[in-house]
């Protein structure tokens, strides 16, 4: 008579928790980066005319208060949405929280990259180079224009939300675009500044988040596949 021995639950190998698989977002992110990059390249030769038309037209219209509000405070709405998502995922989906944390690191990396590029390129603000009435006051000298920090952070936060909760795209994407567009309309950036900033935020956040997530998954698989000391002693008897 053959006796079948079943391993006790304590000795069964425990597989890694199945966290989110965000790689499906990569093609969309790369597509967005290519489109935004192409827009920046196309807008650069006509940057002065585009700025004068958009910023000057907005300053003389009834949309001026709205443009100023979105340009100055719109980013806070994306921050609030991301913070709410962090709390929700922390209580309801811990594996996905790790992905959102990695995207947060990507957002910081995108901002640091944006600041570094600004210091290297030192492009003057359009409100200082072009004589056009603007909604917002021109930033102080030395606060360079390309790429737009606001747009970089907006793109990074939107990408973070989409990696963790893709269904938020009807809110996150238009809001990020509105923040970027308002920076031009309010008179503090060229079109190529904000398009480049959005592309930079999306790209850096996506790459950092996916790389960190993949590394965490590999570490988890290796850790959980190793038998515990008690299990090794049992097999050695």
Number of C-alpha atoms within 10 A of each C-alpha: 3 4 5 6 6 8 9 7 8 10 14 12 14 14 12 15 12 9 15 15 14 19 13 9 16 15 10 11 20 15 12 16 20 14 14 20 19 14 16 21 16 13 19 14 11 13 19 15 13 17 25 22 13 19 29 21 18 24 21 12 9 10 14 20 15 15 26 22 15 21 25 16 12 21 20 13 16 24 15 11 16 20 12 12 18 18 12 13 17 15 9 10 14 14 15 22 21 20 24 26 17 22 30 21 18 28 30 17 18 27 23 14 17 23 18 12 14 20 14 10 12 14 16 16 22 22 23 14 10 12 10 17 17 23 25 21 12 16 13 9 9 12 15 23 23 26 29 29 26 23 32 33 29 32 33 33 28 30 32 29 25 23 28 24 15 15 11 15 15 10 14 24 18 12 20 26 17 18 29 30 21 27 27 28 31 32 29 25 27 31 28 28 26 31 28 26 30 32 25 28 31 28 25 23 31 28 16 19 26 21 15 19 24 16 11 15 17 12 13 14 14 12 14 14 13 12 14 15 8 11 14 12 10 10 7 7 5
